[in-house]
Amino acid sequence: ETKSSGDMHHIRMVLHNTGWLPTNVTKQGLAMNMVRDLEVDIELPEGATLITGQLKSKLGQLSGRDDVGSFSIWSANATTDRTKVEWVIQAPAGTEISLKATHQRAGVVRATVVLGEA
């Protein structure tokens, strides 16, 4: 998701583990530091400036559906199967920004965002 005002752009990337198992698979794997964190990278071309956020973010692990309680209109419990990263970028409209989320067990997701487009 992007929002723009002039040459300032807000980018939000939401990651969701839709699988049954957590990204760390087992609690033992997590306890023994056998699983690296979910990492998100943003790549800025020349002429783009990062105002807020980090070029590389480490986001820990995401739980799977086996650990997420049921949802009803009577309970709005937060879940641990989603996370988000946000950046503010200063760049001309039309600039392409590359995003990459990597987890050693969950895989890689890539996205390209064109600033100033809805």
VEXMIKOL-257292 format. One record per residue: residue in one letter; chain; x, y, z of N, C-alpha, C in turn. Coordinates in nm, 3 decimals. Layout:
<fises>
+------+-------+---------+---------+---------+---------+---------+---------+---------+---------+---------+
: resn : chain :     n.x :     n.y :     n.z :    ca.x :    ca.y :    ca.z :     c.x :     c.y :     c.z :
+------+-------+---------+---------+---------+---------+---------+---------+---------+---------+---------+
:    a :     A :       X :       Y :       Z :       X :       Y :       Z :       X :       Y :       Z :
...
+------+-------+---------+---------+---------+---------+---------+---------+---------+---------+---------+
</fises>
This chain:
<fises>
+------+-------+---------+---------+---------+---------+---------+---------+---------+---------+---------+
: resn : chain :     n.x :     n.y :     n.z :    ca.x :    ca.y :    ca.z :     c.x :     c.y :     c.z :
+------+-------+---------+---------+---------+---------+---------+---------+---------+---------+---------+
:    e :     A :   0.086 :  -0.117 :   0.000 :   0.000 :   0.000 :   0.000 :   0.090 :   0.123 :   0.000 :
:    t :     A :   0.057 :   0.220 :  -0.085 :   0.133 :   0.345 :  -0.087 :   0.037 :   0.464 :  -0.079 :
:    k :     A :   0.085 :   0.570 :  -0.016 :   0.013 :   0.697 :  -0.012 :   0.116 :   0.804 :  -0.046 :
:    s :     A :   0.077 :   0.901 :  -0.128 :   0.172 :   1.002 :  -0.175 :   0.119 :   1.142 :  -0.155 :
:    s :     A :   0.214 :   1.233 :  -0.131 :   0.184 :   1.375 :  -0.123 :   0.307 :   1.447 :  -0.179 :
:    g :     A :   0.296 :   1.495 :  -0.302 :   0.412 :   1.557 :  -0.367 :   0.520 :   1.453 :  -0.390 :
:    d :     A :   0.641 :   1.481 :  -0.340 :   0.750 :   1.384 :  -0.357 :   0.772 :   1.299 :  -0.232 :
:    m :     A :   0.679 :   1.304 :  -0.136 :   0.686 :   1.220 :  -0.015 :   0.588 :   1.104 :  -0.031 :
:    h :     A :   0.636 :   0.982 :  -0.001 :   0.557 :   0.861 :  -0.024 :   0.565 :   0.771 :   0.099 :
:    h :     A :   0.450 :   0.724 :   0.144 :   0.442 :   0.630 :   0.256 :   0.414 :   0.492 :   0.198 :
:    i :     A :   0.501 :   0.396 :   0.232 :   0.486 :   0.259 :   0.183 :   0.463 :   0.168 :   0.303 :
:    r :     A :   0.364 :   0.080 :   0.293 :   0.336 :  -0.019 :   0.398 :   0.333 :  -0.157 :   0.334 :
:    m :     A :   0.413 :  -0.248 :   0.389 :   0.415 :  -0.387 :   0.342 :   0.365 :  -0.474 :   0.456 :
:    v :     A :   0.261 :  -0.552 :   0.431 :   0.204 :  -0.643 :   0.531 :   0.236 :  -0.786 :   0.489 :
:    l :     A :   0.291 :  -0.863 :   0.582 :   0.324 :  -1.003 :   0.557 :   0.237 :  -1.090 :   0.645 :
:    h :     A :   0.184 :  -1.198 :   0.585 :   0.088 :  -1.283 :   0.654 :   0.127 :  -1.429 :   0.631 :
:    n :     A :   0.146 :  -1.504 :   0.736 :   0.172 :  -1.647 :   0.725 :   0.037 :  -1.717 :   0.714 :
:    t :     A :   0.005 :  -1.764 :   0.595 :  -0.124 :  -1.830 :   0.573 :  -0.114 :  -1.981 :   0.593 :
:    g :     A :   0.007 :  -2.029 :   0.625 :   0.025 :  -2.172 :   0.645 :  -0.019 :  -2.218 :   0.783 :
:    w :     A :  -0.023 :  -2.348 :   0.800 :  -0.066 :  -2.407 :   0.927 :   0.041 :  -2.391 :   1.034 :
:    l :     A :   0.168 :  -2.413 :   0.998 :   0.277 :  -2.409 :   1.095 :   0.337 :  -2.269 :   1.105 :
:    p :     A :   0.397 :  -2.237 :   1.220 :   0.468 :  -2.110 :   1.231 :   0.594 :  -2.113 :   1.145 :
:    t :     A :   0.650 :  -1.996 :   1.116 :   0.769 :  -1.991 :   1.032 :   0.888 :  -2.060 :   1.099 :
:    n :     A :   0.891 :  -2.064 :   1.231 :   1.000 :  -2.134 :   1.300 :   0.974 :  -2.285 :   1.309 :
:    v :     A :   0.860 :  -2.333 :   1.265 :   0.813 :  -2.471 :   1.261 :   0.795 :  -2.529 :   1.401 :
:    t :     A :   0.901 :  -2.532 :   1.484 :   0.888 :  -2.587 :   1.620 :   0.941 :  -2.488 :   1.722 :
:    k :     A :   0.893 :  -2.499 :   1.845 :   0.944 :  -2.414 :   1.953 :   1.089 :  -2.446 :   1.984 :
:    q :     A :   1.127 :  -2.572 :   1.966 :   1.265 :  -2.613 :   1.991 :   1.361 :  -2.546 :   1.892 :
:    g :     A :   1.321 :  -2.537 :   1.767 :   1.402 :  -2.470 :   1.667 :   1.424 :  -2.324 :   1.701 :
:    l :     A :   1.322 :  -2.262 :   1.755 :   1.331 :  -2.123 :   1.797 :   1.420 :  -2.109 :   1.920 :
:    a :     A :   1.401 :  -2.198 :   2.018 :   1.479 :  -2.193 :   2.142 :   1.628 :  -2.213 :   2.117 :
:    m :     A :   1.660 :  -2.293 :   2.017 :   1.800 :  -2.323 :   1.986 :   1.858 :  -2.230 :   1.879 :
:    n :     A :   1.784 :  -2.125 :   1.845 :   1.828 :  -2.027 :   1.744 :   1.866 :  -2.095 :   1.612 :
:    m :     A :   1.787 :  -2.191 :   1.570 :   1.815 :  -2.264 :   1.447 :   1.744 :  -2.201 :   1.326 :
:    v :     A :   1.664 :  -2.098 :   1.350 :   1.587 :  -2.037 :   1.243 :   1.614 :  -1.887 :   1.242 :
:    r :     A :   1.654 :  -1.837 :   1.125 :   1.677 :  -1.693 :   1.113 :   1.543 :  -1.618 :   1.108 :
:    d :     A :   1.548 :  -1.491 :   1.146 :   1.429 :  -1.406 :   1.143 :   1.382 :  -1.381 :   1.001 :
:    l :     A :   1.254 :  -1.347 :   0.989 :   1.198 :  -1.294 :   0.866 :   1.267 :  -1.161 :   0.839 :
:    e :     A :   1.320 :  -1.141 :   0.719 :   1.390 :  -1.017 :   0.685 :   1.321 :  -0.949 :   0.568 :
:    v :     A :   1.312 :  -0.817 :   0.577 :   1.254 :  -0.738 :   0.469 :   1.356 :  -0.633 :   0.427 :
:    d :     A :   1.379 :  -0.625 :   0.297 :   1.473 :  -0.528 :   0.240 :   1.397 :  -0.435 :   0.146 :
:    i :     A :   1.435 :  -0.307 :   0.149 :   1.384 :  -0.211 :   0.053 :   1.505 :  -0.160 :  -0.025 :
:    e :     A :   1.491 :  -0.158 :  -0.158 :   1.600 :  -0.112 :  -0.243 :   1.560 :   0.019 :  -0.308 :
:    l :     A :   1.639 :   0.122 :  -0.285 :   1.609 :   0.255 :  -0.336 :   1.702 :   0.289 :  -0.452 :
:    p :     A :   1.646 :   0.337 :  -0.561 :   1.730 :   0.378 :  -0.673 :   1.793 :   0.515 :  -0.644 :
:    e :     A :   1.886 :   0.553 :  -0.728 :   1.948 :   0.685 :  -0.716 :   1.839 :   0.792 :  -0.725 :
:    g :     A :   1.849 :   0.892 :  -0.640 :   1.751 :   0.999 :  -0.639 :   1.639 :   0.980 :  -0.538 :
:    a :     A :   1.634 :   0.863 :  -0.473 :   1.534 :   0.836 :  -0.369 :   1.603 :   0.839 :  -0.233 :
:    t :     A :   1.536 :   0.898 :  -0.135 :   1.592 :   0.911 :   0.000 :   1.498 :   0.847 :   0.101 :
:    l :     A :   1.556 :   0.765 :   0.188 :   1.479 :   0.703 :   0.296 :   1.466 :   0.805 :   0.409 :
:    i :     A :   1.342 :   0.844 :   0.440 :   1.317 :   0.942 :   0.546 :   1.293 :   0.870 :   0.679 :
:    t :     A :   1.205 :   0.770 :   0.681 :   1.184 :   0.688 :   0.801 :   1.181 :   0.542 :   0.760 :
:    g :     A :   1.216 :   0.456 :   0.856 :   1.223 :   0.313 :   0.830 :   1.368 :   0.271 :   0.813 :
:    q :     A :   1.387 :   0.143 :   0.785 :   1.522 :   0.089 :   0.770 :   1.533 :   0.017 :   0.636 :
:    l :     A :   1.654 :   0.017 :   0.580 :   1.675 :  -0.054 :   0.454 :   1.659 :  -0.205 :   0.473 :
:    k :     A :   1.698 :  -0.257 :   0.589 :   1.682 :  -0.399 :   0.622 :   1.614 :  -0.408 :   0.758 :
:    s :     A :   1.503 :  -0.481 :   0.764 :   1.430 :  -0.500 :   0.889 :   1.426 :  -0.648 :   0.923 :
:    k :     A :   1.454 :  -0.682 :   1.048 :   1.440 :  -0.819 :   1.096 :   1.315 :  -0.824 :   1.182 :
:    l :     A :   1.221 :  -0.913 :   1.145 :   1.088 :  -0.911 :   1.203 :   1.053 :  -1.034 :   1.287 :
:    g :     A :   1.149 :  -1.118 :   1.318 :   1.120 :  -1.235 :   1.401 :   1.045 :  -1.342 :   1.324 :
:    q :     A :   0.955 :  -1.411 :   1.391 :   0.880 :  -1.524 :   1.334 :   0.731 :  -1.491 :   1.331 :
:    l :     A :   0.660 :  -1.561 :   1.243 :   0.514 :  -1.547 :   1.235 :   0.450 :  -1.680 :   1.271 :
:    s :     A :   0.350 :  -1.675 :   1.355 :   0.279 :  -1.798 :   1.391 :   0.196 :  -1.845 :   1.271 :
:    g :     A :   0.155 :  -1.969 :   1.275 :   0.069 :  -2.023 :   1.171 :  -0.074 :  -2.030 :   1.219 :
:    r :     A :  -0.160 :  -2.088 :   1.137 :  -0.303 :  -2.097 :   1.173 :  -0.326 :  -2.185 :   1.295 :
:    d :     A :  -0.233 :  -2.278 :   1.325 :  -0.253 :  -2.365 :   1.441 :  -0.241 :  -2.289 :   1.572 :
:    d :     A :  -0.185 :  -2.168 :   1.568 :  -0.164 :  -2.090 :   1.690 :  -0.255 :  -1.968 :   1.698 :
:    v :     A :  -0.340 :  -1.947 :   1.599 :  -0.426 :  -1.829 :   1.594 :  -0.566 :  -1.869 :   1.640 :
:    g :     A :  -0.616 :  -1.799 :   1.740 :  -0.750 :  -1.829 :   1.791 :  -0.856 :  -1.791 :   1.690 :
:    s :     A :  -0.974 :  -1.837 :   1.713 :  -1.083 :  -1.804 :   1.622 :  -1.124 :  -1.659 :   1.640 :
:    f :     A :  -1.181 :  -1.602 :   1.538 :  -1.224 :  -1.463 :   1.540 :  -1.376 :  -1.457 :   1.533 :
:    s :     A :  -1.433 :  -1.372 :   1.613 :  -1.576 :  -1.348 :   1.603 :  -1.600 :  -1.200 :   1.622 :
:    i :     A :  -1.720 :  -1.156 :   1.595 :  -1.749 :  -1.014 :   1.612 :  -1.743 :  -0.974 :   1.760 :
:    w :     A :  -1.747 :  -1.071 :   1.850 :  -1.744 :  -1.043 :   1.993 :  -1.603 :  -1.037 :   2.049 :
:    s :     A :  -1.505 :  -1.086 :   1.972 :  -1.368 :  -1.082 :   2.020 :  -1.276 :  -1.040 :   1.907 :
:    a :     A :  -1.197 :  -0.938 :   1.932 :  -1.106 :  -0.888 :   1.829 :  -0.963 :  -0.908 :   1.876 :
:    n :     A :  -0.928 :  -1.032 :   1.906 :  -0.794 :  -1.062 :   1.953 :  -0.692 :  -1.036 :   1.843 :
:    a :     A :  -0.579 :  -0.977 :   1.881 :  -0.469 :  -0.958 :   1.787 :  -0.410 :  -1.094 :   1.754 :
:    t :     A :  -0.356 :  -1.107 :   1.634 :  -0.293 :  -1.232 :   1.595 :  -0.144 :  -1.210 :   1.574 :
:    t :     A :  -0.069 :  -1.317 :   1.579 :   0.075 :  -1.310 :   1.561 :   0.117 :  -1.369 :   1.426 :
:    d :     A :   0.021 :  -1.389 :   1.335 :   0.052 :  -1.446 :   1.205 :   0.073 :  -1.337 :   1.099 :
:    r :     A :   0.070 :  -1.210 :   1.139 :   0.090 :  -1.098 :   1.048 :   0.188 :  -0.999 :   1.108 :
:    t :     A :   0.257 :  -0.929 :   1.020 :   0.344 :  -0.820 :   1.062 :   0.348 :  -0.716 :   0.950 :
:    k :     A :   0.395 :  -0.598 :   0.981 :   0.403 :  -0.495 :   0.878 :   0.533 :  -0.416 :   0.894 :
:    v :     A :   0.574 :  -0.358 :   0.782 :   0.690 :  -0.271 :   0.777 :   0.645 :  -0.145 :   0.705 :
:    e :     A :   0.693 :  -0.030 :   0.753 :   0.654 :   0.096 :   0.690 :   0.776 :   0.183 :   0.665 :
:    w :     A :   0.770 :   0.258 :   0.556 :   0.877 :   0.350 :   0.520 :   0.815 :   0.480 :   0.468 :
:    v :     A :   0.889 :   0.589 :   0.481 :   0.858 :   0.714 :   0.413 :   0.977 :   0.742 :   0.323 :
:    i :     A :   0.949 :   0.761 :   0.194 :   1.051 :   0.781 :   0.092 :   1.028 :   0.916 :   0.027 :
:    q :     A :   1.137 :   0.988 :   0.003 :   1.128 :   1.111 :  -0.075 :   1.188 :   1.080 :  -0.211 :
:    a :     A :   1.105 :   1.093 :  -0.315 :   1.147 :   1.063 :  -0.452 :   1.042 :   1.116 :  -0.547 :
:    p :     A :   1.080 :   1.137 :  -0.672 :   0.981 :   1.182 :  -0.771 :   0.876 :   1.075 :  -0.796 :
:    a :     A :   0.754 :   1.117 :  -0.826 :   0.649 :   1.021 :  -0.866 :   0.699 :   0.943 :  -0.986 :
:    g :     A :   0.663 :   0.816 :  -0.991 :   0.706 :   0.729 :  -1.100 :   0.831 :   0.649 :  -1.068 :
:    t :     A :   0.897 :   0.681 :  -0.955 :   1.016 :   0.605 :  -0.914 :   0.976 :   0.464 :  -0.874 :
:    e :     A :   1.052 :   0.364 :  -0.917 :   1.025 :   0.225 :  -0.882 :   1.109 :   0.184 :  -0.761 :
:    i :     A :   1.042 :   0.127 :  -0.662 :   1.105 :   0.080 :  -0.539 :   1.088 :  -0.072 :  -0.534 :
:    s :     A :   1.195 :  -0.142 :  -0.501 :   1.190 :  -0.289 :  -0.490 :   1.184 :  -0.330 :  -0.344 :
:    l :     A :   1.093 :  -0.423 :  -0.313 :   1.077 :  -0.478 :  -0.179 :   1.101 :  -0.628 :  -0.186 :
:    k :     A :   1.165 :  -0.683 :  -0.081 :   1.188 :  -0.828 :  -0.077 :   1.176 :  -0.875 :   0.067 :
:    a :     A :   1.094 :  -0.977 :   0.088 :   1.080 :  -1.043 :   0.218 :   1.138 :  -1.183 :   0.203 :
:    t :     A :   1.226 :  -1.221 :   0.298 :   1.294 :  -1.349 :   0.290 :   1.287 :  -1.422 :   0.423 :
:    h :     A :   1.254 :  -1.549 :   0.417 :   1.261 :  -1.636 :   0.535 :   1.314 :  -1.770 :   0.489 :
:    q :     A :   1.411 :  -1.825 :   0.561 :   1.477 :  -1.948 :   0.515 :   1.381 :  -2.065 :   0.497 :
:    r :     A :   1.271 :  -2.068 :   0.569 :   1.177 :  -2.179 :   0.556 :   1.050 :  -2.140 :   0.481 :
:    a :     A :   1.010 :  -2.014 :   0.488 :   0.886 :  -1.971 :   0.423 :   0.907 :  -1.925 :   0.279 :
:    g :     A :   1.031 :  -1.892 :   0.242 :   1.058 :  -1.853 :   0.104 :   1.083 :  -1.705 :   0.086 :
:    v :     A :   1.065 :  -1.659 :  -0.038 :   1.094 :  -1.521 :  -0.076 :   0.972 :  -1.462 :  -0.146 :
:    v :     A :   0.942 :  -1.337 :  -0.112 :   0.836 :  -1.262 :  -0.180 :   0.899 :  -1.132 :  -0.228 :
:    r :     A :   0.877 :  -1.100 :  -0.355 :   0.928 :  -0.975 :  -0.412 :   0.812 :  -0.891 :  -0.463 :
:    a :     A :   0.829 :  -0.760 :  -0.451 :   0.728 :  -0.668 :  -0.504 :   0.799 :  -0.543 :  -0.555 :
:    t :     A :   0.742 :  -0.484 :  -0.659 :   0.790 :  -0.355 :  -0.709 :   0.677 :  -0.255 :  -0.694 :
:    v :     A :   0.709 :  -0.142 :  -0.635 :   0.610 :  -0.037 :  -0.612 :   0.650 :   0.084 :  -0.696 :
:    v :     A :   0.555 :   0.139 :  -0.770 :   0.577 :   0.262 :  -0.845 :   0.518 :   0.375 :  -0.763 :
:    l :     A :   0.602 :   0.466 :  -0.717 :   0.557 :   0.573 :  -0.629 :   0.464 :   0.669 :  -0.703 :
:    g :     A :   0.359 :   0.708 :  -0.633 :   0.263 :   0.800 :  -0.690 :   0.147 :   0.733 :  -0.760 :
:    e :     A :   0.149 :   0.599 :  -0.768 :   0.038 :   0.526 :  -0.828 :  -0.052 :   0.470 :  -0.718 :
:    a :     A :  -0.181 :   0.473 :  -0.741 :  -0.275 :   0.421 :  -0.641 :  -0.285 :   0.272 :  -0.647 :
+------+-------+---------+---------+---------+---------+---------+---------+---------+---------+---------+
</fises>
